[in-house]
Amino acid sequence: DEAPVVFATDVNEEALASLRKERPSAIETYPMNVLSDESVRSGVERAEPLDVVFNCAGYVHGGTVLDCTDEEWDFAFDLNVRSMFRTIRAVLPGMLERASSASAQGVEGVGCRGCCSIINMSSVASSVIGAPNRFVYGTTKAAVVGLTKSVAMDYVKMGVRCNAICPERATAPACTIASAPRVITSRRWRSLFRDSPWDGLPRRRRWLPWSKRAAD
């Protein structure tokens, strides 16, 4: 078996350069803007054939419905949801072709477990729970849950799985920027995540296997 090849993409070329320096033999990087259909298409073509795709670009808006502007709403949905639509639409034809080929060759498990996988980053702050001061963020992540379920139902029997992961609060630049002190220290916020240590690192991750349910 060949060793897996990992591709990492970002709009921040400095971050990609740092990643290449950190793991030069384990990863290939190139810039891609998930807000652009053309950039996504060319980026996918560069990496194909693909077995697994992880959609994790995102924006964390801090505030309530009264704090959210039309521009922030539109940007959050474009980056947190529509970017996944762009990527999935670009990778699915190639994945379906690989799955069909694997099925024709009699590869075990294709059609019930799938040979290709799409993983979407959602959040526990979505349709799982409501989180304070995460109005538009939680709304977009709930949309990711619905998107994931739909793709899973449509394609799992064709050999392509689609799942979402719903982490609790994690250490990331976007979270640091969006987190107001009143949110982090509130009793309600802490009570939502009693199982998490409050250094910001999640103790557990919730995996929602909708493609498995679809297969059943």
Secondary structure per residue as TSV (DSSP state, phi and psi in degrees):
chain	resnum	aa	ss	phi	psi
A	1	D	-	360.0	142.7
A	2	E	-	-78.3	148.9
A	3	A	-	-68.6	142.6
A	4	P	-	-66.5	146.9
A	5	V	-	-108.0	127.9
A	6	V	-	-108.5	128.3
A	7	F	E	-110.5	132.9
A	8	A	E	-120.1	133.3
A	9	T	E	-126.0	153.4
A	10	D	E	-165.9	162.6
A	11	V	S	-84.5	-16.6
A	12	N	-	-92.3	100.6
A	13	E	H	-70.9	-26.3
A	14	E	H	-66.4	-40.8
A	15	A	H	-64.3	-39.0
A	16	L	H	-65.5	-40.0
A	17	A	H	-63.4	-39.6
A	18	S	H	-64.6	-38.8
A	19	L	H	-66.7	-41.6
A	20	R	H	-62.0	-39.8
A	21	K	H	-66.6	-36.8
A	22	E	H	-72.2	-39.0
A	23	R	S	-136.4	68.7
A	24	P	T	-65.1	-29.2
A	25	S	T	-98.6	-4.1
A	26	A	T	-108.7	-8.1
A	27	I	-	-152.4	146.2
A	28	E	E	-113.9	139.5
A	29	T	E	-128.3	152.0
A	30	Y	E	-162.6	152.2
A	31	P	E	-71.7	141.0
A	32	M	-	-153.0	134.7
A	33	N	-	-105.3	109.2
A	34	V	T	-73.2	-3.7
A	35	L	T	-87.7	-2.5
A	36	S	-	-118.8	122.8
A	37	D	H	-58.6	-44.0
A	38	E	H	-64.5	-43.0
A	39	S	H	-64.4	-39.8
A	40	V	H	-65.5	-45.4
A	41	R	H	-60.6	-46.6
A	42	S	H	-68.5	-35.2
A	43	G	H	-66.6	-40.3
A	44	V	H	-66.8	-43.2
A	45	E	H	-59.4	-35.6
A	46	R	H	-67.2	-32.9
A	47	A	H	-94.4	-18.8
A	48	E	-	-62.1	151.2
A	49	P	S	-78.5	144.6
A	50	L	-	-115.3	137.9
A	51	D	S	-99.6	-36.1
A	52	V	E	-137.0	137.3
A	53	V	E	-127.6	131.4
A	54	F	E	-116.2	111.8
A	55	N	E	-89.7	108.3
A	56	C	-	-134.5	10.0
A	57	A	-	-68.3	141.2
A	58	G	-	-168.5	164.8
A	59	Y	-	-133.5	129.5
A	60	V	-	-105.0	110.0
A	61	H	-	-93.3	130.8
A	62	G	-	-99.9	125.3
A	63	G	B	142.8	173.7
A	64	T	-	-94.6	-176.8
A	65	V	G	-60.7	-31.8
A	66	L	G	-75.8	-17.6
A	67	D	G	-91.8	-9.4
A	68	C	-	-93.6	124.3
A	69	T	-	-87.3	165.9
A	70	D	H	-59.7	-39.3
A	71	E	H	-65.8	-41.4
A	72	E	H	-67.0	-38.8
A	73	W	H	-60.4	-49.6
A	74	D	H	-63.3	-42.7
A	75	F	H	-65.9	-42.3
A	76	A	H	-61.9	-42.8
A	77	F	H	-70.7	-34.4
A	78	D	I	-66.2	-44.6
A	79	L	I	-82.4	-40.2
A	80	N	I	-84.0	-26.2
A	81	V	I	-121.2	-56.3
A	82	R	I	-64.3	-29.7
A	83	S	H	-60.6	-37.6
A	84	M	H	-68.3	-39.4
A	85	F	H	-58.3	-45.4
A	86	R	H	-60.8	-47.6
A	87	T	H	-67.3	-46.6
A	88	I	H	-61.5	-43.0
A	89	R	H	-61.5	-32.9
A	90	A	H	-77.8	-36.6
A	91	V	H	-89.1	-22.7
A	92	L	H	-60.2	-45.1
A	93	P	H	-55.9	-44.6
A	94	G	H	-66.5	-39.1
A	95	M	H	-66.2	-41.6
A	96	L	H	-64.2	-36.5
A	97	E	H	-65.5	-42.6
A	98	R	H	-65.0	-41.4
A	99	A	H	-65.0	-40.6
A	100	S	H	-64.5	-41.1
A	101	S	H	-65.0	-42.2
A	102	A	H	-64.4	-39.1
A	103	S	H	-65.2	-40.8
A	104	A	H	-64.7	-29.0
A	105	Q	T	-86.9	-0.1
A	106	G	T	78.0	26.2
A	107	V	-	-66.2	127.9
A	108	E	T	-64.7	135.4
A	109	G	T	96.4	-17.9
A	110	V	T	-66.7	133.2
A	111	G	T	101.3	-21.4
A	112	C	T	-120.8	-39.2
A	113	R	T	-107.0	-23.8
A	114	G	-	86.9	150.8
A	115	C	S	-107.6	-12.3
A	116	C	E	-124.5	154.0
A	117	S	E	-139.9	134.0
A	118	I	E	-113.0	127.1
A	119	I	E	-120.1	125.5
A	120	N	E	-110.8	135.2
A	121	M	E	-83.4	110.3
A	122	S	-	-105.4	-141.3
A	123	S	-	-166.3	154.8
A	124	V	S	-64.2	-26.1
A	125	A	B	-83.9	79.5
A	126	S	T	-153.8	-126.0
A	127	S	T	-84.9	-3.2
A	128	V	T	-75.7	-52.3
A	129	I	B	-143.2	164.8
A	130	G	-	-97.1	130.4
A	131	A	-	-109.9	139.9
A	132	P	T	-65.6	141.6
A	133	N	T	57.8	33.3
A	134	R	B	-133.8	43.0
A	135	F	H	-56.6	-63.0
A	136	V	H	-75.0	-32.0
A	137	Y	H	-61.8	-50.1
A	138	G	H	-62.9	-34.6
A	139	T	H	-65.5	-43.6
A	140	T	H	-67.1	-37.8
A	141	K	H	-71.9	-28.7
A	142	A	H	-66.7	-36.5
A	143	A	H	-64.1	-36.4
A	144	V	H	-62.2	-38.8
A	145	V	H	-59.9	-47.2
A	146	G	H	-64.7	-42.2
A	147	L	H	-58.3	-45.1
A	148	T	H	-63.5	-44.8
A	149	K	H	-60.3	-42.0
A	150	S	H	-65.1	-46.4
A	151	V	H	-63.9	-40.1
A	152	A	H	-60.9	-46.4
A	153	M	H	-64.0	-36.2
A	154	D	H	-76.4	-29.9
A	155	Y	H	-125.3	-6.0
A	156	V	G	-62.8	-36.7
A	157	K	G	-74.9	-8.5
A	158	M	G	-98.0	4.1
A	159	G	T	99.8	8.6
A	160	V	E	-120.1	117.4
A	161	R	E	-88.9	151.9
A	162	C	E	-139.7	121.8
A	163	N	E	-132.4	161.4
A	164	A	E	-122.6	147.4
A	165	I	E	-110.6	143.1
A	166	C	E	-125.1	78.7
A	167	P	E	-70.9	159.9
A	168	E	-	-81.4	-166.5
A	169	R	S	-64.7	131.9
A	170	A	-	-125.6	158.7
A	171	T	-	-76.1	116.9
A	172	A	-	-158.4	151.2
A	173	P	H	-54.9	-40.9
A	174	A	H	-62.8	-38.7
A	175	C	H	-69.1	-37.8
A	176	T	H	-64.1	-42.3
A	177	I	H	-66.9	-41.4
A	178	A	H	-84.3	-14.3
A	179	S	-	-86.2	111.7
A	180	A	-	-83.3	147.1
A	181	P	H	-54.0	-36.2
A	182	R	H	-65.1	-27.5
A	183	V	H	-74.2	-47.3
A	184	I	H	-67.0	-32.7
A	185	T	H	-95.0	-4.2
A	186	S	-	-68.3	143.7
A	187	R	H	-64.8	-37.5
A	188	R	H	-62.9	-45.4
A	189	W	H	-61.0	-44.0
A	190	R	H	-63.8	-39.1
A	191	S	H	-66.0	-26.0
A	192	L	H	-69.4	-28.6
A	193	F	T	-126.0	50.5
A	194	R	T	-60.6	-26.9
A	195	D	T	-82.4	-0.3
A	196	S	S	-104.8	136.3
A	197	P	-	-69.3	143.1
A	198	W	T	-89.7	33.9
A	199	D	T	-91.0	6.6
A	200	G	S	90.6	-2.0
A	201	L	-	-97.8	130.8
A	202	P	-	-72.1	138.4
A	203	R	S	-86.3	-31.8
A	204	R	-	-132.0	156.2
A	205	R	E	-125.6	138.2
A	206	R	E	-93.2	122.6
A	207	W	E	-108.1	124.3
A	208	L	E	-110.2	97.1
A	209	P	-	-84.2	71.8
A	210	W	H	-69.3	-31.5
A	211	S	H	-66.4	-32.5
A	212	K	H	-66.6	-42.7
A	213	R	H	-63.3	-38.0
A	214	A	H	-64.0	-39.7
A	215	A	H	-66.2	-35.3
A	216	D	-	-68.0	360.0
